[in-house]
C-alpha cells in the first residue's frame, strides 16, 4: 500500500498531472481501492490477496500510463 501511494505521489502529483485527465482519475480510483484497512488488518486469507492484487494493478497503471 505504501509503495502504491508513494508511486502515485511521485508519478502523478509531483508532475502536476491535471485532475481532469482520465489517466489521473483511473490511477486515483485504483489507488483508493487499495487504501481500506480490510486488506491489512483482517489477517491472511482472501482479503489480503485482494489487497495485493489491487496494489499490483495500481502499480501497473502507474508504470504504464505515467
C-alpha positions as CSV (number, residue, x, y, z in Angstrom):
1,X,0.0,0.0,0.0
2,X,2.8,2.4,0.9
3,X,4.6,1.8,-2.3
4,X,1.5,2.4,-4.4
5,X,0.8,5.7,-2.5
6,X,4.4,6.8,-2.9
7,X,4.4,6.0,-6.6
8,X,1.2,7.9,-7.1
9,X,2.6,11.0,-5.4
10,X,5.9,10.8,-7.4
11,X,4.4,10.0,-10.8
12,X,1.2,11.9,-10.7
13,X,1.1,14.6,-8.0
14,X,4.7,15.8,-8.2
15,X,4.4,16.0,-12.0
16,X,1.3,18.1,-11.8
17,X,-0.9,15.8,-13.9
18,X,-4.3,17.6,-14.4
19,X,-7.1,16.0,-12.4
20,X,-9.3,16.3,-15.4
21,X,-7.3,13.6,-17.3
22,X,-8.7,10.1,-17.5
23,X,-5.4,8.6,-16.5
24,X,-5.3,10.7,-13.3
25,X,-8.8,9.6,-12.3
26,X,-8.2,6.0,-13.2
27,X,-4.9,5.8,-11.2
28,X,-6.6,7.6,-8.2
29,X,-9.6,5.3,-8.3
30,X,-7.3,2.2,-8.2
31,X,-5.1,3.8,-5.5
32,X,-8.2,4.5,-3.3
33,X,-9.3,0.8,-3.7
34,X,-6.1,-0.2,-2.0
35,X,-6.5,2.1,1.0
36,X,-9.1,0.2,3.1
37,X,-7.9,-1.4,6.3
38,X,-9.7,-4.6,5.4
39,X,-6.7,-5.7,3.4
40,X,-4.2,-5.1,6.1
41,X,-5.8,-5.9,9.4
42,X,-8.0,-8.9,8.7
43,X,-5.1,-11.2,8.6
44,X,-4.0,-13.7,6.0
45,X,-6.5,-15.0,3.5
46,X,-8.6,-13.9,0.6
47,X,-8.9,-10.2,1.7
48,X,-5.1,-9.9,1.9
49,X,-4.9,-11.5,-1.5
50,X,-7.4,-9.0,-2.9
51,X,-5.3,-6.1,-1.4
52,X,-2.1,-7.4,-3.0
53,X,-3.8,-7.7,-6.4
54,X,-5.3,-4.2,-6.2
55,X,-1.8,-2.8,-5.3
56,X,-0.3,-4.7,-8.2
57,X,-2.9,-3.3,-10.6
58,X,-2.4,0.2,-9.3
59,X,1.4,-0.1,-9.8
60,X,0.9,-1.4,-13.3
61,X,-1.4,1.5,-14.2
62,X,1.2,4.0,-12.8
63,X,4.0,2.4,-14.7
64,X,2.1,2.1,-18.0
65,X,0.2,5.4,-18.0
66,X,2.8,7.7,-16.4
